[in-house]
């Protein structure tokens, strides 16, 4: 059995077939997700509270790093389990900022 899909290239539709044997099952997102920094900086503003529902592209906090405000997003749909930083906190690379659960 094959799955059919339509591929659009420059306004022209092409029908494609992918054998099911070549598809990998999707395991879904992890139950919990930690939101960490990728660079050191200062927390400018925390935009969520513990227990709040969030969407994948929702901005959780603003981080000032290298003279730029960086929006730190959830990445998954879920709920804020724990907020571990406050406005003005200095954070290090890979520091846990917010813990989410699915």
Secondary structure as GFF3:
##gff-version 3
##sequence-region A 1 102
A	DSSP	beta_strand	2	9	.	.	.	ID=ss1
A	DSSP	beta_strand	12	19	.	.	.	ID=ss2
A	DSSP	three_ten_helix	20	22	.	.	.	ID=ss3
A	DSSP	beta_strand	32	36	.	.	.	ID=ss4
A	DSSP	beta_strand	41	46	.	.	.	ID=ss5
A	DSSP	beta_strand	53	54	.	.	.	ID=ss6
A	DSSP	beta_strand	59	65	.	.	.	ID=ss7
A	DSSP	beta_strand	68	73	.	.	.	ID=ss8
A	DSSP	beta_strand	78	83	.	.	.	ID=ss9
A	DSSP	beta_strand	90	91	.	.	.	ID=ss10
A	DSSP	beta_strand	96	101	.	.	.	ID=ss11
###
